[in-house]
């Protein structure tokens, strides 16, 4: 499948096959999508009744692709005198220029047919295979083909026009043409995706009808500027350089316009999660701070604006709680899904505080910290009150929307992600270990903000005391003595959910691990039970539920590994951090530099290359951010007041690396190439 996305003027993306054709699929969401609705479900080109096959395909930019095709089956197209170029551009609206070349010595009479279908499927409907409730009307008006979907006040419309004369009907667009000998013919097809009424909070345009050439130039210029603003990587590690350049482009592609607020936030991933996600946007912003700090600023503003203000079981909302995700599709509009603003995550709230502090440390933006004092205090109140479902001072979760709310409210949010060593699933509520680490880190960071910016030293002292108490209790209650590691979670009776998992690496990042236990945690993370050679698995091989191709029960997640490496660095295990980074960067080579959401957890000795996870998002924001965080970790980048410090430790066999023009409160500084 071929996917590309633009989020500068709309929330749009296209997924097609290798020929550029779109056809309805339940296994994978092919089509033109905007605001969680599929506006094109069929877009299939044929000439004289024959389908086309690709000779080659160029993904010129994330917003632009070109397909080189010939009619007929692969067995006989070599002798074709006709070839076709499909030049596709997505820039608020969708356009495709068809160029047909006649290489023969005689004129060619051709019937060119673009089959068109618009099912207006909600992304959730594609996953769940539910029938449509509204009705689709097709008509031709003013030489434009209209497909309109209506359900009460909810309306979506696809409008298609062409620059050359054509016959338009409910099946699609037909051109009867003659192409002179050794000549060409072309037309431009333009598709608008209309959204009425405009989605809630949307300050963006659902369609933009402008000349495609002008859109392409503007977007290329904007992408060039985005890449030019990022630090320049210097050094001789080819795989890292490829992954770094791919990450910069993919981050540009995944930027999401935040409902009329300035800037852009990173959407979670293509194709299923092209929307703002609390946890994903926070982690991606953290990963990208030394490279694109503006993402963190926009993310903080979006999360502050959407902070919970009421109690709502359907949306799992509480006062002070940070959103999990937001959607704009039909199932959300009619409250068949809770995602108009959905709050089903327990970690986004403490992570909001972590990002607020880390952003100030890099940017020096004291005004923002003061502006968000109310939201920060409200988030801390949520952690102490509404999140403590058992009353023992930990963050717990239990879904209140039992129809379509998430089973788990941690980053491993699939139904079977939290289990005992023997595979049994604990009853809710659950308190996963990394939630407590995030809470500890959030309180420590908030104490700094209260002391330095809010003028409240008493509150700062109280937060420090709470954090210290949390650390003491956590190291008592979550420790699994017979394995010498931290439990994945506590069950409602306070018993350890004793599976060994990658979550223990997040504990190192948060700083909640007692120093005398850190070495044992590192041994587990880099031992054969968790470390595959391509990275740290989400669940140890010794666990009953381990599955190397299970979503959260044995796969390797690049994002997870980048946080683990950051944690190893924090506790002084720099060479181990570099080893994890190198393993994942080695894997990136087999994905053309673009790390997917997850890949299989098979041993490196078994496969010799990382095995793709079948439905992984790619690009996915926090996987896109993983090479950036690995770079920060290996170079040992850390803000120290008005100075950026660097203490590099690189993997064995890797030569000097450096970053030129790292932005921050210091302006821009060069981290010169440093040795091992």
C-alpha positions, 0 to 999 in steps of 0.5 A: 500500500502507498500512503501519504498525508498532508495536514497543513490545510486539512486533516487529509490522507490517501492510501492506495495500492502500488498502481495508485488505485483505491478500492474498498478494504476492511483489512486496511483502510484504503481511500481518501480520508478527511476528519475520520471519514473516507471520502473516496472508497474507489478510484480505479483507472482503466484504459479500454477496459484493462487495468494498469500495472506499475513500472515504477512509483516515486514518493516525491514528498509526503504530499506528492506521488507519481506512478508510471504505468502501462495497460494490461497484465504484467505478462505482456505490458513490455510491448505496450505502446501506451504508458500512463503517468499519474501525478498525485498531490494532496494539499487541502484538496486532492488532485491527480494529473493523468498523462497518457503517452502514445509511443507508437507510430499511429494515433490511439483511440482510447476509452479512459475510465476512472471508476469512482465510489464514495462510501463515507465510511467512518474509520471505526466502521472500517474496523468494525464492519458496520452498515451505514445508517444515512443515505448517499445521493449521486448527481451531476451539476455544473460539470461536476460529479457529486456524492453526498451523504446525509444522516440527520444534520450530519453531511459529508460530500465529495465533489469531483471535477476534470479539466478536460471534457468527460462523461460523468455518471454514478459509476465515474468519469469516462474520457473518449480520446484520440492521442496522436502518434508520438504525442501525449494527452492529459487531464487534471482531476480535482476532488474536494472533501466537504464537511458540513457542519464544520467539526467542533474546534476546527479552525481549518478548512475542510477543502481548499480549491487552488491551483495544484501547481501553486499548492505543490510549490508552497508545500515544497517550500514549507517542507524545505524550511521545516528541514532547514530549521532542524539540526544537521546531523554530521557523522558517518553512521549511514543507517542513523542518517537515513532514519533521521532524515526520514523522521524529519519528513514524516514528522512534517507529514504527521503535523495536525492543525490544532483546531484554530490554535497556533502551530501544529501537534503531531498526530499519532499515526497513519492510517488508523490514528490521524488525530491528536492523541494525548499520550502519543503527542506528548511523547513525540513532543518530548522526543522532538524537543532538541529538533522541533520544539514548536511541537511541544508548545502546540501540544501543551496548548491543545491539551490545556484547552481540552483538559477535563472539566466535568464527570462523564462516564461515557467519555471517561472524563474527570476534572483535570484529566488530559485527553486520550484522543479526539475524533470527528467521524460519524460514529463520534457525532452520534455518540456511538463512540465516545471520542468527541473528546475521549479521556480513557488514559491514566498516563496522559495527565502526569505526562502533561506535567512532565512535558510542561517542565521539560519544555521550559528547561529547553525553551526558557518559556517561563510565561507559558509555565505561569499561564498554565499554572491553573491547569497544572494544579488541576492535573495534580489534583486529579492524580491525588483524588480521582485517579486514586480509585483504591485510596492507597496513593497510587494511580489506578484505572478502571473503564467506566464506559464498558461498551466501547471504552478501552480496557487498559488506560496505560500505553499498552492499552489492548485487552490482554496487555496486563497479565500475571506471569501465568497469563491470567488477566487481573480484575480491575482496577489496575495500577500499572508500574509506569503510571506510578513512575510518571506520577513521581516524575510529574510531582518532582517536576511540578515542585520545581515549577512551583518553587521557581515560577509560581511563587509557592515554596510551601506547595513545592515542599509538599509535592517533593514530600509526596514524591518521596513517599510515593517512591518509598511505597512503590519500591516496597509494593511493586518489587517482585522478590523472587525475580528481582524486578518490578511488577507490571501492575498491582491488582485490586487486592494490592498483589503484584501482577508479576509478569516481566515487561518492558515497562520497567525501563520506563521506571528508570526514565522516571527516576523512581527506581532505587539506585541499588536496584538499577543494575538488576533492572538493566540486566533484565532489560538487556537479558535474553528474556526481554532483549531480542537483538533488535530491541527490548520486547514488550513482554518477556519470553518467560511470560505465559502470554508472550507472543512475538507477534502479539500487539503488546505481548512480545513485539518490539516498539521503537518508541518504548525502546527510545524511552528505555534508552533514555532511562538507562542513560539517566542511571548512568548505563550509557553503553547499555543505552547505546546498545539499545539505540543501535539495535533499533537503528539497525532494524530501521535499515530494513524498513527504509529508514522509517521505523514502524509502530512495532515489529515482531519480537523474534530473536535476531539470530532466528530471523536475521532481519526484523519481521513486520507486524502486519497492521502496524501504523507507518509512519507513526509519530512516536516511532518517527520520534524514536531516532531523535530521542536515540540521538539525544541519548547517545550524544548525552544532550541535557539543558543546564540553565542557559547551557546545553551540555553533551556527554556522548557515549556511542555504540561500539564501532560507530564513529564520531557524531554531532548535531549542528544548530540545536535550538533552545534557550541558548539560541542555537549551538553546535554539538561538534562531532564526538568520538566513542 
